[in-house]
């Protein structure tokens, strides 16, 4: 009996909502929040991995020899 009474009180509230308006609702917010947290976690992980990378490249000995020989002949 109380369920039907609660339902009758909620029906007028539902009529106030525009039937032509579509909203994402709670599920849409939860999905968006989970995706935002996943992107934040991936960016944090990528930043940690990028800081481990050493961008200083060791000079190539063979390339230097070729450049020196080309400079001497040219």
C-alpha positions as CSV (number, residue, x, y, z in Angstrom):
1,X,0.0,0.0,0.0
2,X,2.8,2.4,0.9
3,X,4.5,1.7,-2.5
4,X,1.5,2.8,-4.5
5,X,1.1,5.8,-2.3
6,X,4.7,6.8,-2.9
7,X,4.2,6.2,-6.6
8,X,1.2,8.5,-6.7
9,X,3.2,11.3,-5.1
10,X,6.0,10.8,-7.7
11,X,3.8,10.9,-10.7
12,X,3.1,14.7,-10.5
13,X,6.8,15.3,-10.2
14,X,7.4,13.2,-13.4
15,X,4.8,15.3,-15.3
16,X,6.7,18.5,-14.5
17,X,9.7,17.1,-16.5
18,X,9.6,18.1,-20.2
19,X,9.0,14.9,-22.2
20,X,10.8,16.2,-25.2
21,X,14.0,16.9,-23.3
22,X,16.6,14.1,-23.1
23,X,19.2,14.1,-20.3
24,X,22.1,11.8,-19.6
25,X,21.0,11.3,-16.0
26,X,23.0,9.7,-13.2
27,X,24.3,6.8,-15.4
28,X,25.7,9.3,-17.9
29,X,27.5,11.2,-15.1
30,X,28.9,8.0,-13.6
31,X,30.3,6.9,-17.0
32,X,31.8,10.3,-17.6
33,X,33.4,10.4,-14.2
34,X,34.9,6.9,-14.7
35,X,36.3,7.9,-18.1
36,X,37.7,11.1,-16.6
37,X,39.4,9.2,-13.8
38,X,40.8,6.7,-16.3
39,X,42.3,9.5,-18.5
40,X,43.7,11.2,-15.4
41,X,45.4,7.9,-14.3
42,X,46.7,7.3,-17.8
43,X,48.2,10.8,-18.0
44,X,49.8,10.4,-14.6
45,X,51.3,7.0,-15.6
46,X,52.5,8.4,-19.0
47,X,54.1,11.4,-17.2
48,X,56.0,9.0,-14.8
49,X,57.2,6.9,-17.7
50,X,58.3,9.9,-19.8
51,X,60.4,11.2,-17.0
52,X,62.3,7.9,-16.9
53,X,63.2,8.3,-20.6
54,X,66.8,9.6,-21.3
55,X,66.7,11.7,-24.4
56,X,70.5,12.1,-24.6
57,X,71.7,10.1,-27.6
58,X,75.2,8.7,-27.7
59,X,77.2,9.8,-30.7
60,X,77.5,7.2,-33.5
61,X,81.2,6.5,-34.1
62,X,80.7,5.1,-37.6
63,X,78.7,8.2,-38.7
64,X,81.4,10.5,-37.4
65,X,84.1,8.5,-39.3
66,X,82.0,8.9,-42.5
67,X,81.5,12.6,-42.0
68,X,85.2,13.1,-41.3
69,X,86.2,11.2,-44.4
70,X,83.7,13.1,-46.5
71,X,84.9,16.4,-45.1
72,X,88.5,15.6,-45.9
73,X,87.8,14.5,-49.5
74,X,85.3,17.3,-50.2
